[in-house]
Amino acid sequence: MVLENSSTGEIIVSIDLSNKIDPVASTWTCSAKRIDIKLKKVSEDLNWRVLEGGSPGGVSSIPVTVANGPAPSYPSSSKVKRDWDAIDKEIERETENEKPEGDAALNGLFK
């Protein structure tokens, strides 16, 4: 990957990436204080372990596996298991059924 200043032709950075990117879908911006680079992977089913090619560490990418099944449970020291999705739904129901109080109730009365 080579980033080049379009007005001067100066090469800003050159990186040998470990995997292929889609240059059309990738973007970069350069300001006085920083360079923002957003790279779009050609193959969405790979997770990159390293950015640059030829880096030590063995395999540069690993396939992503999507498992259909129950959501992962997070480790906890609590002996009580909680279904956080059910708790979220219950809170949403309570907020929908909540009656307005104070100024909100008074404004609703006059509407």
N, C-alpha and C positions, 0 to 999 in steps of 0.2 A: 504494500500500500504506500503510495507516494502522495503527500499533500503539497500542492504547488500554489503559490500566489499567482492568481490569474493576471494581475496587472503587471507584475515585474518578472514573472517566470521563475522566481526564486523558489527552490525546494525548501519547504518548511520542516518536514519530517519524512523519513522513509523507514517503514517498519515491515519486516518479513513476518507476516501473520502465520499462525499455526494452521489455520483453516481458511476456506474460501468465504468471501463476503460478496454481497450484491452491491456494486458501486453505485448503481442508479438509485437504490433505496437508501443508501448511506449518505449522511450529511456531516458537514463540519463548519464551524464558525471560528473566527480568530479575532480576538480583541487585544487591547494593549496589555491586559493582565492575565489572560488565559486563552486556551484553545479547547473548544468543546468538539468532541468527535463522537458521532453516533453511527455504529456499524450495524448493518443488517446481515445476519447470517444467511448463507445460501441454503443450508440444511438446518431447519428448525429443530430437528430431532437429535441434535448433538449439543452437549454442554462442553464448553471449552475449559480445560484445566489450566492452560497457559495461553497468554495472548500471542506471544512471539514463537515462531517456528525455530526448531533447533535448540530449544531450551531443555536443560536436563530435567528429568522427572518422568521419563518413559512416555506413556500414551498422552497425546496432546488433547484428545477429546474422548468423551464417553457417551454412548447412546442414552437418550432419555427414555425411560419406560414409564408409561402412564398406567397405573393400576386402577381398575374399576372395582370399587368395593367400599368398605366403610372408611370414613375419614380417619386420619391418623389421630391417635390419642397422645396427649402430651404428658410427659412424666410429672408426677406430683408426689409430694410426701403425704398428702391427705389420704385418709382411708375412705373418705366419702367420694364416690364418683359422681360428677355433675355433667349433665347434658347441656352444654353452653348454648347450643342452637335452640333448644326448647326454652331456655331462660330468656334469650333474646326475643323470641317470638312472644313470650308472655309479657315482656316489658313493652313491646310494640302495641299489643292489644290494650294494655292498661293506659298507655298514652293516648290511644285513639278514643277510648271510652271516658277519658278524664273530662270533667266538667270545668269550664272556665271559672276563674275566681277573680275577685277584685275588679280592677279596671276593665279587664277583658269581658267579664260578665256584664258589667254596666254598659259597655259599648255594644255588646250583643243585644241587650235589652232595647236600646234605642234604635237599632237598625230596622 
